[in-house]
Amino acid sequence: MKISFVEILARNDLSNYNNSKRIAINIQLKELRQKNNIDFAEMKIKNKSMLDRKGLHLNFRGQDKIARSIFKHSVRCLN
């Protein structure tokens, strides 16, 4: 069985402090993955075009992009 982490996605409603905490956790996840042979899926989103008007949730376009990225990552891990 293969384990993968998906990074914590960016949001528009975070303060600089909370965004730096998000980045720090993603760095810790990357380090944990290296130590334990776990895959890490980085997901890049365009904040304004892929989030709802509040800047918190993915809109349809964002959901579609992230779902496709996770699917491609999962298929690559199966081979």
N, C-alpha and C positions, 0 to 999 in steps of 0.2 A: 504494500500500500504506500502511496506517495502522498505527502502532506504539503499543502501550499498555503501561504499567507497572502492575503490581498491587502495592500497598503491602505491606511486611513486616507480617504479622499479629501481633497481641498474643499473648503466652503467659503462663501463670501461673508458670512455673518460672524466670523471669529475675530477676536481682538488679536493684535500682534502677539501678545503673551500666549493666548490659547493656540494660535497657529504655530508658534514655536514649540509648544508642547506636542502638537500633532507631528511635527517634523521630527522631534526627538524620539517619539515612540516608533515612527517608521524606521529611524536609524537603528534603534534597539532591535526591532524585528529583523532587519537585514543582518545584524550581527548574530542574532539567535539562529537564523537560518543557516549561516555559514558554519556555525559550531555543530549543528544537528542535521545537516544534509536535508534541509527543508527548502522547497521552492518559494520564491517571493515574486508575486505578480504586481508590477508597478502599473498603475492606471493613471494616465494623464487625461485630465478633463479641461475643457475650455470653460472657465467658471461662468461667464456671462451667458454663453449660448447653451450650456448643458445643465444649468441649475434653474430652479423655479424662481419666481420674482423675489422671494424672501432670501434667496441665496443659500438655502439649507438642503433641500431635497433635489435629487436628480429629476429633470423633466423627462419627457418621453425620449428625446434625442439622447440625453445623457444615459438613461437606463439602457437604451439600445446599444450604445457604444461600449458601456461597461460590460453588459451581458456578452456581447461579441468578443470582447477582449478576454473575459474569463473562459469562454468556450474555447477560443484558440489556445489559450494557455493549458487548459485541461486536455485537449486533444494532443498537444505536443508532449504532455507528460505520459500519455497512454502508450506512445510509441517507444 
